[in-house]
Amino acid sequence: MGDNIEFTAVDLFAGAGGFSLAAILAGFNVRFAVENDKHASETYKKNICERLSQNRTALYSEDITELSAKKLRLKHFRDTDCDLMLGGPPCQGFSAHRILGSGVDDPRNKLILEYFKFVKVLKPKVFLMENVPGILWPRHQEYLDQFYDQATRSGYNTFPPVTLDARDFGVPQRRKRVFVLGVREDLALAGLDWPLAASHVKPNSKLGKKPTWVNCSSVFWEAPKNDPNDRHMRHTEEIIRAFQNTPKNGGSRKDSGRVLPCHKGHDGHKDVYGRIDPNAPAPTMTTACINPSKGRFVHPEENHGITVRQAARIQTFPDHFIFYGGLIASGKQIGNAVPVKMGNSIVTHIRDFISQNQQESPKVSRTQKKNRSRAA
């Protein structure tokens, strides 16, 4: 890949900025992002806008349905194409935690179609949408069908949705997510490897001499001095005693002897109040990842839940990336984020593909080169 091309991107439903950071590390200039949540917006602004992109990324902290894609195109892409559009529309309506028919009429489901309104106006060379596996359930087929129909009508070659696991890309976490990829029809598809091949494989795999999955032991080292994210939930004495009775490095709630009324009569909720096994990839960081009552989120050895910093490391955010809004809000932002390392693997491949299709090679600005080093 030539080092004299400037790549441009947009990030919709940007959250705290995991996808944007992945793109910046891959050499993209994220021209603007949209995020309506006030705490996620603060995190994005103070990290991405003010430091890592050196004020080159404009953040719109507004309801995306009230923004004009045409005005944003004229403001941010008057001089060039949009190379890549990223985004992860809110996934609560598609969540696996929704039972039976719930979530079918959730208004948030329609935001994937709002995402495509921006695709139609900005005409990015490539769009990449991320969501939870629940989006593939038959009861949500209507939304995906509409999305793909609009993509075809707008001049995009599309690929069936693929489910990728973060641990296959060097992330110390089991995390499956669905990615929908579209390529503008004027781009030749040669050189596009999709779905992206795994860079890491299961231990003792017969898939060649690739690195094996990364265990999460490395996230539990000491946090930087005065790190505001080096915080965990406070627990009652009763819960702390249960943690003390839970075997280290992977022990479960049942091992502690603590049984609540909601646990009686069935085998569910086995992971709640369980310890993380540091010798394997961590469980999926959900929006409640700092709350041990919501999953296997207890420190491997210490008698408390994991800290915000540890959860962020599991999502492969660097330690200089600070989350704002308090403990609960920070956990929510981390759980909603695209793991930085996984995102970077995918976006880097897309960058190389776009580069192959590039007719001209405008020079990369000094600012963009600085962005790459500052974000690392």
VOPAGU-2260 file (C-alpha; in pm, 1 decimal, decimal comma):
REM VOPAGU-2260
SITE   aa  ch    i         X         Y         Z
SITE  MET   A    0       0,0       0,0       0,0
SITE  GLY   A    1     133,2     344,3     -87,2
SITE  ASP   A    2     183,8     579,5     204,9
SITE  ASN   A    3      68,7     886,7      15,5
SITE  ILE   A    4    -306,6     829,8       2,4
SITE  GLU   A    5    -549,2     997,8     238,3
SITE  PHE   A    6    -841,7     776,0     331,7
SITE  THR   A    7   -1164,4     929,0     461,3
SITE  ALA   A    8   -1430,0     779,0     685,4
SITE  VAL   A    9   -1753,0     849,5     870,9
SITE  ASP   A   10   -1871,0     676,4    1187,9
SITE  LEU   A   11   -2245,6     665,0    1261,5
SITE  PHE   A   12   -2377,7     552,8    1600,7
SITE  ALA   A   13   -2015,6     595,0    1700,4
SITE  GLY   A   14   -2049,8     527,2    2073,3
SITE  ALA   A   15   -1730,1     588,4    2266,6
SITE  GLY   A   16   -1523,1     555,3    1949,1
SITE  GLY   A   17   -1395,0     198,3    1918,3
SITE  PHE   A   18   -1458,5     180,6    1543,7
SITE  SER   A   19   -1323,2     533,0    1491,5
SITE  LEU   A   20   -1005,1     454,3    1682,4
SITE  ALA   A   21    -962,3     138,1    1474,1
SITE  ALA   A   22    -996,3     349,1    1157,5
SITE  ILE   A   23    -752,9     616,7    1277,5
SITE  LEU   A   24    -496,1     346,5    1354,9
SITE  ALA   A   25    -544,8     221,6     997,7
SITE  GLY   A   26    -468,7     567,8     858,8
SITE  PHE   A   27    -819,6     703,0     802,4
SITE  ASN   A   28    -926,3    1062,4     854,5
SITE  VAL   A   29   -1264,0    1026,0    1027,4
SITE  ARG   A   30   -1428,6    1342,4     901,8
SITE  PHE   A   31   -1735,7    1325,9    1120,5
SITE  ALA   A   32   -1914,6    1101,6    1367,6
SITE  VAL   A   33   -2267,4    1088,5    1507,0
SITE  GLU   A   34   -2352,0     978,5    1862,0
SITE  ASN   A   35   -2659,6    1079,5    2059,1
SITE  ASP   A   36   -2576,0     939,0    2405,3
SITE  LYS   A   37   -2437,8    1221,2    2618,9
SITE  HIS   A   38   -2182,4    1013,5    2810,1
SITE  ALA   A   39   -2054,1     831,4    2501,4
SITE  SER   A   40   -2036,8    1167,4    2322,3
SITE  GLU   A   41   -1822,5    1311,9    2599,8
SITE  THR   A   42   -1587,9    1014,9    2583,4
SITE  TYR   A   43   -1565,8    1041,1    2203,5
SITE  LYS   A   44   -1507,1    1415,4    2209,3
SITE  LYS   A   45   -1231,3    1411,2    2472,6
SITE  ASN   A   46   -1047,1    1114,8    2323,1
SITE  ILE   A   47   -1105,2    1110,3    1947,5
SITE  CYS   A   48   -1181,8    1473,6    1865,4
SITE  GLU   A   49    -952,4    1657,0    2105,5
SITE  ARG   A   50    -653,8    1421,5    2114,0
SITE  LEU   A   51    -634,4    1138,9    1865,1
SITE  SER   A   52    -765,5    1314,5    1555,8
SITE  GLN   A   53    -638,3    1658,3    1663,7
SITE  ASN   A   54    -979,8    1822,9    1614,2
SITE  ARG   A   55   -1011,8    1692,1    1259,1
SITE  THR   A   56   -1316,7    1480,0    1348,7
SITE  ALA   A   57   -1642,6    1670,7    1390,6
SITE  LEU   A   58   -1883,1    1512,0    1637,7
SITE  TYR   A   59   -2258,4    1556,6    1608,1
SITE  SER   A   60   -2417,2    1473,4    1943,5
SITE  GLU   A   61   -2768,6    1464,9    1803,3
SITE  ASP   A   62   -3048,9    1233,2    1705,1
SITE  ILE   A   63   -2941,3    1097,5    1367,3
SITE  THR   A   64   -3298,7    1123,2    1236,4
SITE  GLU   A   65   -3278,2    1501,9    1273,9
SITE  LEU   A   66   -2952,1    1542,0    1081,5
SITE  SER   A   67   -2934,7    1625,1     710,9
SITE  ALA   A   68   -2702,4    1387,1     529,4
SITE  LYS   A   69   -2693,6    1626,4     234,1
SITE  LYS   A   70   -2571,0    1917,6     447,4
SITE  LEU   A   71   -2306,2    1701,1     610,7
SITE  ARG   A   72   -2187,2    1579,6     271,4
SITE  LEU   A   73   -2149,8    1937,8     148,0
SITE  LYS   A   74   -1967,7    2038,3     465,0
SITE  HIS   A   75   -1727,7    1745,7     499,4
SITE  PHE   A   76   -1696,6    1588,1     154,0
SITE  ARG   A   77   -1707,3    1877,7     -87,6
SITE  ASP   A   78   -1347,9    1807,1    -192,7
SITE  THR   A   79   -1332,2    1426,9    -194,3
SITE  ASP   A   80   -1515,7    1096,6    -182,4
SITE  CYS   A   81   -1608,3     922,7     138,5
SITE  ASP   A   82   -1402,3     605,6     135,7
SITE  LEU   A   83   -1559,1     419,1     425,7
SITE  MET   A   84   -1877,9     446,2     628,7
SITE  LEU   A   85   -1875,5     266,9     963,2
SITE  GLY   A   86   -2148,7     222,6    1218,1
SITE  GLY   A   87   -2323,5       4,0    1469,4
SITE  PRO   A   88   -2692,6     100,4    1498,9
SITE  PRO   A   89   -2830,5      36,1    1851,5
SITE  CYS   A   90   -2874,6    -335,6    1891,9
SITE  GLN   A   91   -3110,7    -366,7    2190,1
SITE  GLY   A   92   -3403,5    -456,3    1966,4
SITE  PHE   A   93   -3201,3    -741,5    1816,7
SITE  SER   A   94   -3051,7    -864,5    2145,0
SITE  ALA   A   95   -3049,2   -1232,6    2230,6
SITE  HIS   A   96   -3180,8   -1134,5    2573,1
SITE  ARG   A   97   -3512,8   -1051,3    2408,1
SITE  ILE   A   98   -3741,0   -1350,4    2446,9
SITE  LEU   A   99   -4021,0   -1486,0    2228,7
SITE  GLY   A  100   -4147,7   -1205,8    2002,7
SITE  SER   A  101   -4015,7    -910,4    2200,5
SITE  GLY   A  102   -3803,4    -666,0    2008,1
SITE  VAL   A  103   -3982,4    -721,1    1676,6
SITE  ASP   A  104   -4142,3    -376,5    1678,1
SITE  ASP   A  105   -3866,6    -201,6    1870,8
SITE  PRO   A  106   -3826,2     141,2    1702,3
SITE  ARG   A  107   -3448,5     110,8    1736,4
SITE  ASN   A  108   -3455,6    -167,0    1476,4
SITE  LYS   A  109   -3539,8      91,2    1211,3
SITE  LEU   A  110   -3215,4     276,9    1275,8
SITE  ILE   A  111   -3033,6      37,1    1044,0
SITE  LEU   A  112   -3243,8     191,4     768,2
SITE  GLU   A  113   -3152,3     539,3     896,1
SITE  TYR   A  114   -2789,5     433,3     857,0
SITE  PHE   A  115   -2855,0     358,8     492,4
SITE  LYS   A  116   -2996,5     705,7     428,6
SITE  PHE   A  117   -2643,0     832,3     484,1
SITE  VAL   A  118   -2503,4     563,5     254,7
SITE  LYS   A  119   -2733,8     680,6     -25,3
SITE  VAL   A  120   -2625,6    1044,7      10,6
SITE  LEU   A  121   -2254,0    1012,8      86,5
SITE  LYS   A  122   -2199,8     723,4    -155,2
SITE  PRO   A  123   -1899,6     578,7      30,5
SITE  LYS   A  124   -1679,4     340,3    -160,1
SITE  VAL   A  125   -1738,0      83,0     114,1
SITE  PHE   A  126   -1985,2      61,9     400,7
SITE  LEU   A  127   -1946,7    -165,4     700,4
SITE  MET   A  128   -2225,6    -210,9     952,8
SITE  GLU   A  129   -2182,0    -402,5    1279,2
SITE  ASN   A  130   -2450,7    -556,3    1497,2
SITE  VAL   A  131   -2534,5    -843,1    1732,6
SITE  PRO   A  132   -2607,2   -1196,5    1603,3
SITE  GLY   A  133   -2973,7   -1151,7    1696,4
SITE  ILE   A  134   -3018,4    -932,3    1389,7
SITE  LEU   A  135   -3011,6   -1255,6    1185,3
SITE  TRP   A  136   -3312,8   -1404,9    1361,6
SITE  PRO   A  137   -3607,6   -1466,5    1124,4
SITE  ARG   A  138   -3830,9   -1222,2    1312,6
SITE  HIS   A  139   -3599,2    -936,6    1214,6
SITE  GLN   A  140   -3558,8   -1042,9     850,3
SITE  GLU   A  141   -3773,9    -754,7     728,6
SITE  TYR   A  142   -3516,6    -494,8     828,3
SITE  LEU   A  143   -3223,6    -673,3     666,2
SITE  ASP   A  144   -3423,7    -736,0     349,9
SITE  GLN   A  145   -3504,9    -364,8     322,1
SITE  PHE   A  146   -3141,8    -275,5     388,0
SITE  TYR   A  147   -3009,6    -506,1     117,2
SITE  ASP   A  148   -3276,7    -395,6    -128,4
SITE  GLN   A  149   -3178,8     -31,3     -81,2
SITE  ALA   A  150   -2811,9    -119,7    -119,4
SITE  THR   A  151   -2873,1    -291,9    -451,5
SITE  ARG   A  152   -3089,2      -7,0    -578,8
SITE  SER   A  153   -2819,2     243,7    -476,9
SITE  GLY   A  154   -2545,6      74,7    -676,0
SITE  TYR   A  155   -2369,1    -148,1    -423,6
SITE  ASN   A  156   -2239,5    -499,9    -443,9
SITE  THR   A  157   -2328,2    -664,2    -114,7
SITE  PHE   A  158   -2227,6    -979,2      67,6
SITE  PRO   A  159   -2435,6   -1198,8     298,9
SITE  PRO   A  160   -2398,5   -1095,4     664,5
SITE  VAL   A  161   -2108,2   -1271,6     834,2
SITE  THR   A  162   -2056,9   -1354,2    1200,2
SITE  LEU   A  163   -1702,9   -1295,4    1323,1
SITE  ASP   A  164   -1558,0   -1373,4    1666,4
SITE  ALA   A  165   -1322,7   -1120,0    1824,0
SITE  ARG   A  166   -1094,4   -1391,9    1963,0
SITE  ASP   A  167   -1011,3   -1488,8    1602,4
SITE  PHE   A  168    -846,9   -1147,1    1560,2
SITE  GLY   A  169    -623,9   -1131,8    1865,9
SITE  VAL   A  170    -879,2    -989,9    2109,5
SITE  PRO   A  171    -870,8   -1157,5    2454,5
SITE  GLN   A  172   -1247,5   -1210,1    2450,9
SITE  ARG   A  173   -1517,8   -1439,7    2313,3
SITE  ARG   A  174   -1737,4   -1194,5    2124,8
SITE  LYS   A  175   -1945,0   -1277,1    1816,5
SITE  ARG   A  176   -2074,0    -990,6    1604,1
SITE  VAL   A  177   -2240,1    -964,9    1263,7
SITE  PHE   A  178   -2088,6    -748,3     990,7
SITE  VAL   A  179   -2266,4    -633,7     674,6
SITE  LEU   A  180   -2036,7    -517,9     394,8
SITE  GLY   A  181   -2121,5    -326,0      79,5
SITE  VAL   A  182   -1888,8    -213,0    -200,8
SITE  ARG   A  183   -1977,5      56,5    -452,9
SITE  GLU   A  184   -2026,9    -111,5    -790,0
SITE  ASP   A  185   -1760,3      93,8    -968,2
SITE  LEU   A  186   -1490,9     -72,7    -754,9
SITE  ALA   A  187   -1337,9    -398,2    -877,7
SITE  LEU   A  188   -1384,8    -672,4    -619,3
SITE  ALA   A  189   -1051,4    -838,4    -688,3
SITE  GLY   A  190    -833,5    -833,6    -379,7
SITE  LEU   A  191   -1123,8    -825,8    -133,7
SITE  ASP   A  192   -1100,4   -1113,3     114,9
SITE  TRP   A  193   -1446,4   -1137,2     272,6
SITE  PRO   A  194   -1524,9   -1265,0     522,4
SITE  LEU   A  195   -1184,1   -1169,5     654,6
SITE  ALA   A  196    -973,0   -1471,7     740,9
SITE  ALA   A  197    -891,4   -1520,9    1108,8
SITE  SER   A  198    -548,9   -1407,9    1225,4
SITE  HIS   A  199    -566,5   -1625,1    1540,7
SITE  VAL   A  200    -690,9   -1981,4    1581,9
SITE  LYS   A  201    -801,4   -2223,6    1850,4
SITE  PRO   A  202    -514,3   -2390,7    2038,5
SITE  ASN   A  203    -407,9   -2715,0    1867,5
SITE  SER   A  204    -588,8   -2605,8    1552,7
SITE  LYS   A  205    -502,6   -2772,9    1222,8
SITE  LEU   A  206    -547,7   -2443,8    1033,3
SITE  GLY   A  207    -179,3   -2371,1    1004,4
SITE  LYS   A  208      87,4   -2192,8    1203,0
SITE  LYS   A  209    -118,4   -1892,8    1309,4
SITE  PRO   A  210    -105,1   -1747,9    1662,9
SITE  THR   A  211    -356,6   -1900,0    1900,5
SITE  TRP   A  212    -635,3   -1717,3    2081,6
SITE  VAL   A  213    -510,7   -1462,6    2333,6
SITE  ASN   A  214    -601,4   -1530,1    2696,2
SITE  CYS   A  215    -702,4   -1238,6    2915,7
SITE  SER   A  216    -438,8   -1272,9    3188,4
SITE  SER   A  217    -252,6    -970,6    3053,3
SITE  VAL   A  218    -538,0    -728,1    3127,3
SITE  PHE   A  219    -504,7    -761,6    3503,9
SITE  TRP   A  220    -176,9    -578,8    3552,7
SITE  GLU   A  221    -164,4    -256,5    3753,0
SITE  ALA   A  222    -346,5      39,9    3601,4
SITE  PRO   A  223    -164,8     366,5    3525,1
SITE  LYS   A  224    -123,7     598,2    3823,0
SITE  ASN   A  225    -429,1     820,1    3883,7
SITE  ASP   A  226    -627,5     639,9    3614,9
SITE  PRO   A  227    -990,8     755,2    3663,4
SITE  ASN   A  228   -1107,0     425,2    3512,9
SITE  ASP   A  229    -925,9     213,7    3772,9
SITE  ARG   A  230   -1254,7     163,4    3959,6
SITE  HIS   A  231   -1488,1    -126,2    4031,3
SITE  MET   A  232   -1831,4    -162,3    4190,3
SITE  ARG   A  233   -1869,2    -155,1    4565,7
SITE  HIS   A  234   -2012,6    -476,3    4707,4
SITE  THR   A  235   -2197,7    -573,8    5023,3
SITE  GLU   A  236   -2021,8    -781,5    5288,2
SITE  GLU   A  237   -2243,5   -1077,2    5196,3
SITE  ILE   A  238   -2135,8   -1065,9    4832,4
SITE  ILE   A  239   -1769,9   -1021,0    4925,3
SITE  ARG   A  240   -1792,0   -1336,8    5142,5
SITE  ALA   A  241   -1936,2   -1520,8    4843,7
SITE  PHE   A  242   -1644,5   -1403,2    4630,4
SITE  GLN   A  243   -1404,6   -1522,2    4901,0
SITE  ASN   A  244   -1562,2   -1868,0    4880,3
SITE  THR   A  245   -1543,8   -1877,7    4501,4
SITE  PRO   A  246   -1234,9   -2058,9    4366,9
SITE  LYS   A  247    -985,9   -1836,3    4189,6
SITE  ASN   A  248    -932,8   -1835,4    3815,2
SITE  GLY   A  249   -1269,6   -1942,9    3680,4
SITE  GLY   A  250   -1478,2   -2045,0    3982,6
SITE  SER   A  251   -1856,5   -2015,9    3946,9
SITE  ARG   A  252   -2135,2   -1892,0    4171,2
SITE  LYS   A  253   -2240,3   -2245,3    4260,5
SITE  ASP   A  254   -1893,4   -2300,9    4406,8
SITE  SER   A  255   -1947,6   -2017,4    4655,6
SITE  GLY   A  256   -2250,3   -2178,6    4818,2
SITE  ARG   A  257   -2457,0   -1864,2    4762,2
SITE  VAL   A  258   -2802,8   -1943,2    4624,7
SITE  LEU   A  259   -3067,6   -1677,8    4566,4
SITE  PRO   A  260   -3439,7   -1749,7    4526,6
SITE  CYS   A  261   -3414,6   -1673,1    4153,7
SITE  HIS   A  262   -3147,5   -1944,9    4118,7
SITE  LYS   A  263   -3359,0   -2226,9    4265,6
SITE  GLY   A  264   -3532,2   -2483,6    4050,4
SITE  HIS   A  265   -3328,9   -2439,1    3732,3
SITE  ASP   A  266   -2974,7   -2450,8    3602,1
SITE  GLY   A  267   -2968,8   -2102,1    3449,3
SITE  HIS   A  268   -2759,5   -1803,5    3552,0
SITE  LYS   A  269   -2452,5   -2023,2    3602,6
SITE  ASP   A  270   -2212,3   -1747,2    3509,8
SITE  VAL   A  271   -2345,8   -1468,8    3732,5
SITE  TYR   A  272   -2100,9   -1386,0    4013,1
SITE  GLY   A  273   -1848,7   -1617,0    3847,2
SITE  ARG   A  274   -1478,6   -1539,1    3822,2
SITE  ILE   A  275   -1311,1   -1475,0    3488,6
SITE  ASP   A  276   -1064,7   -1745,8    3383,8
SITE  PRO   A  277    -744,0   -1556,0    3294,6
SITE  ASN   A  278    -609,4   -1856,1    3104,6
SITE  ALA   A  279    -869,5   -1822,7    2829,7
SITE  PRO   A  280   -1033,4   -1542,8    2632,5
SITE  ALA   A  281   -1271,5   -1348,1    2856,6
SITE  PRO   A  282   -1649,8   -1374,0    2823,2
SITE  THR   A  283   -1827,5   -1114,9    2610,7
SITE  MET   A  284   -1808,7    -768,3    2763,3
SITE  THR   A  285   -2174,0    -664,4    2777,9
SITE  THR   A  286   -2310,1    -322,4    2871,1
SITE  ALA   A  287   -2319,0    -450,1    3231,8
SITE  CYS   A  288   -1963,6    -585,3    3228,1
SITE  ILE   A  289   -1861,6    -414,0    3551,7
SITE  ASN   A  290   -2154,6    -572,4    3740,3
SITE  PRO   A  291   -2088,1    -930,1    3864,7
SITE  SER   A  292   -2460,7    -991,1    3906,6
SITE  LYS   A  293   -2496,6    -974,1    3526,9
SITE  GLY   A  294   -2238,7   -1231,5    3422,0
SITE  ARG   A  295   -1894,0   -1380,7    3477,8
SITE  PHE   A  296   -1734,9   -1047,5    3562,3
SITE  VAL   A  297   -1556,7   -1110,8    3894,1
SITE  HIS   A  298   -1180,5   -1051,4    3907,0
SITE  PRO   A  299    -985,7   -1380,3    3869,0
SITE  GLU   A  300    -828,2   -1351,9    4214,8
SITE  GLU   A  301    -948,5   -1041,9    4397,2
SITE  ASN   A  302   -1287,3   -1023,1    4568,0
SITE  HIS   A  303   -1462,9    -766,8    4351,3
SITE  GLY   A  304   -1589,0    -711,9    3999,0
SITE  ILE   A  305   -1351,2    -612,1    3722,3
SITE  THR   A  306   -1260,2    -246,0    3687,8
SITE  VAL   A  307   -1356,4     -18,4    3402,6
SITE  ARG   A  308    -993,8     -22,8    3289,6
SITE  GLN   A  309    -979,5    -402,4    3285,7
SITE  ALA   A  310   -1300,6    -421,6    3083,8
SITE  ALA   A  311   -1160,2    -162,3    2842,7
SITE  ARG   A  312    -841,0    -364,1    2801,9
SITE  ILE   A  313   -1045,5    -673,4    2721,2
SITE  GLN   A  314   -1199,6    -463,6    2443,7
SITE  THR   A  315    -839,8    -369,9    2343,8
SITE  PHE   A  316    -870,9       1,2    2418,3
SITE  PRO   A  317    -531,6     154,2    2506,2
SITE  ASP   A  318    -478,9     273,4    2863,3
SITE  HIS   A  319    -465,7     637,1    2752,6
SITE  PHE   A  320    -828,4     612,7    2637,1
SITE  ILE   A  321   -1044,7     749,5    2921,1
SITE  PHE   A  322   -1415,8     678,0    2961,8
SITE  TYR   A  323   -1642,4     946,1    3108,3
SITE  GLY   A  324   -1983,8     953,0    3275,2
SITE  GLY   A  325   -1930,0     735,0    3581,9
SITE  LEU   A  326   -1902,6     364,8    3649,4
SITE  ILE   A  327   -2230,1     240,0    3498,3
SITE  ALA   A  328   -2213,3     469,7    3194,4
SITE  SER   A  329   -1851,8     368,8    3127,5
SITE  GLY   A  330   -1938,8       0,0    3139,4
SITE  LYS   A  331   -2222,1      57,9    2894,9
SITE  GLN   A  332   -1989,8     237,2    2651,5
SITE  ILE   A  333   -1732,5     -40,8    2671,3
SITE  GLY   A  334   -1992,8    -312,7    2619,6
SITE  ASN   A  335   -2134,2    -137,3    2313,2
SITE  ALA   A  336   -1796,4     -79,8    2149,1
SITE  VAL   A  337   -1635,3    -263,0    1861,5
SITE  PRO   A  338   -1311,0    -415,8    1997,4
SITE  VAL   A  339   -1038,4    -187,3    1867,8
SITE  LYS   A  340    -803,0    -461,7    1754,1
SITE  MET   A  341   -1076,6    -652,3    1572,5
SITE  GLY   A  342   -1202,9    -334,3    1407,7
SITE  ASN   A  343    -851,2    -242,8    1302,7
SITE  SER   A  344    -793,3    -581,7    1137,7
SITE  ILE   A  345   -1109,3    -544,3     929,9
SITE  VAL   A  346   -1064,6    -175,7     846,3
SITE  THR   A  347    -699,3    -222,1     750,7
SITE  HIS   A  348    -799,2    -487,5     498,2
SITE  ILE   A  349   -1067,7    -257,1     357,6
SITE  ARG   A  350    -811,5      24,7     335,0
SITE  ASP   A  351    -578,1    -196,2     132,3
SITE  PHE   A  352    -866,3    -295,9     -93,6
SITE  ILE   A  353    -962,7      69,0    -151,6
SITE  SER   A  354    -599,2     151,7    -219,2
SITE  GLN   A  355    -587,3    -106,3    -497,1
SITE  ASN   A  356    -884,9      62,8    -657,3
SITE  GLN   A  357    -749,2     414,0    -616,5
SITE  GLN   A  358    -707,8     598,7    -947,7
SITE  GLU   A  359    -499,6     881,1    -802,6
SITE  SER   A  360    -271,8     900,3    -497,2
SITE  PRO   A  361    -304,8    1231,3    -311,2
SITE  LYS   A  362     -40,5    1281,6     -47,3
SITE  VAL   A  363    -106,2    1193,6     315,2
SITE  SER   A  364     -91,6    1502,8     532,4
SITE  ARG   A  365     156,1    1530,9     817,6
SITE  THR   A  366    -138,3    1558,9    1054,9
SITE  GLN   A  367    -271,8    1218,9     946,8
SITE  LYS   A  368      68,5    1056,9    1003,0
SITE  LYS   A  369      73,7    1207,1    1352,8
SITE  ASN   A  370    -276,0    1069,8    1416,1
SITE  ARG   A  371    -154,5     715,3    1357,1
SITE  SER   A  372     131,7     745,3    1606,9
SITE  ARG   A  373     -70,5     933,3    1868,3
SITE  ALA   A  374    -352,6     677,2    1858,3
SITE  ALA   A  375    -124,1     377,5    1900,7
